[in-house]
Amino acid sequence: MNGPDNDGVKVQFVPVGRQRREWMWKARDGSDTITISGQRFDSLRDAVRDARTQFWGLADDGDDDGPAVA
């Protein structure tokens, strides 16, 4: 997942929890610094929305068709 100004940031979404129903994200930038969300999200969509906000300041406009991750 790359954003407008942070093309060197790679974000990975990981299922967590006993039944793997919650999500966290991990990000690595060009200098190999790793950032972890530190929060669990109830859905992948919520995790993607949070990562977009954290790294690219992109607010949720309500027109999201779902996660755009590779």
C-alpha positions as a Markdown table, in Angstrom:
| # | Residue | x | y | z |
|---|---|---|---|---|
| 1 | Met | 0.0 | 0.0 | 0.0 |
| 2 | Asn | 1.7 | 3.2 | -1.2 |
| 3 | Gly | 0.5 | 6.7 | -0.5 |
| 4 | Pro | 1.0 | 10.0 | -2.3 |
| 5 | Asp | 4.1 | 11.1 | -0.6 |
| 6 | Asn | 5.4 | 7.9 | 1.0 |
| 7 | Asp | 6.0 | 5.5 | -1.9 |
| 8 | Gly | 8.8 | 3.8 | 0.2 |
| 9 | Val | 6.3 | 2.7 | 2.9 |
| 10 | Lys | 5.1 | -0.9 | 2.8 |
| 11 | Val | 2.1 | -1.8 | 4.9 |
| 12 | Gln | 1.2 | -5.3 | 5.9 |
| 13 | Phe | -2.1 | -6.2 | 7.4 |
| 14 | Val | -2.1 | -9.1 | 9.9 |
| 15 | Pro | -5.0 | -11.1 | 11.3 |
| 16 | Val | -4.6 | -11.4 | 15.1 |
| 17 | Gly | -6.4 | -12.8 | 18.1 |
| 18 | Arg | -7.3 | -16.2 | 19.2 |
| 19 | Gln | -9.7 | -16.7 | 16.3 |
| 20 | Arg | -8.0 | -14.4 | 13.9 |
| 21 | Arg | -11.0 | -12.0 | 13.7 |
| 22 | Glu | -9.1 | -8.8 | 14.5 |
| 23 | Trp | -6.5 | -7.0 | 12.4 |
| 24 | Met | -3.4 | -5.0 | 13.1 |
| 25 | Trp | -1.0 | -3.3 | 10.6 |
| 26 | Lys | 2.8 | -3.2 | 10.4 |
| 27 | Ala | 4.6 | -0.7 | 8.2 |
| 28 | Arg | 8.2 | -0.5 | 7.1 |
| 29 | Asp | 9.7 | 2.6 | 5.5 |
| 30 | Gly | 12.7 | 3.0 | 3.2 |
| 31 | Ser | 15.1 | 3.2 | 6.2 |
| 32 | Asp | 13.7 | -0.2 | 7.5 |
| 33 | Thr | 12.0 | 1.5 | 10.5 |
| 34 | Ile | 9.1 | -0.6 | 11.5 |
| 35 | Thr | 5.9 | 0.9 | 12.9 |
| 36 | Ile | 3.1 | -1.3 | 14.4 |
| 37 | Ser | -0.5 | 0.0 | 14.8 |
| 38 | Gly | -0.6 | -0.8 | 18.5 |
| 39 | Gln | -4.3 | -1.2 | 18.2 |
| 40 | Arg | -6.5 | -4.1 | 17.1 |
| 41 | Phe | -9.3 | -3.4 | 14.6 |
| 42 | Asp | -12.6 | -5.3 | 14.2 |
| 43 | Ser | -12.3 | -5.3 | 10.4 |
| 44 | Leu | -9.7 | -5.1 | 7.7 |
| 45 | Arg | -11.4 | -2.0 | 6.4 |
| 46 | Asp | -10.9 | -0.3 | 9.7 |
| 47 | Ala | -7.2 | -1.2 | 9.8 |
| 48 | Val | -6.7 | 0.1 | 6.2 |
| 49 | Arg | -8.5 | 3.3 | 7.1 |
| 50 | Asp | -6.3 | 3.8 | 10.1 |
| 51 | Ala | -3.1 | 3.1 | 8.2 |
| 52 | Arg | -4.1 | 5.6 | 5.5 |
| 53 | Thr | -4.8 | 8.2 | 8.1 |
| 54 | Gln | -1.5 | 7.6 | 10.0 |
| 55 | Phe | 0.8 | 7.7 | 7.0 |
| 56 | Trp | -0.9 | 9.8 | 4.4 |
| 57 | Gly | -3.4 | 11.9 | 6.3 |
| 58 | Leu | -6.2 | 10.6 | 4.1 |
| 59 | Ala | -9.5 | 11.0 | 5.8 |
| 60 | Asp | -12.4 | 8.6 | 5.2 |
| 61 | Asp | -14.7 | 10.1 | 2.6 |
| 62 | Gly | -17.3 | 7.3 | 2.9 |
| 63 | Asp | -16.8 | 6.3 | -0.8 |
| 64 | Asp | -14.3 | 3.6 | -0.1 |
| 65 | Asp | -14.8 | 0.5 | -2.2 |
| 66 | Gly | -12.8 | -1.5 | 0.3 |
| 67 | Pro | -9.2 | -2.2 | 1.0 |
| 68 | Ala | -6.7 | -1.5 | -1.7 |
| 69 | Val | -3.9 | -3.8 | -0.6 |
| 70 | Ala | -1.7 | -6.2 | -2.5 |
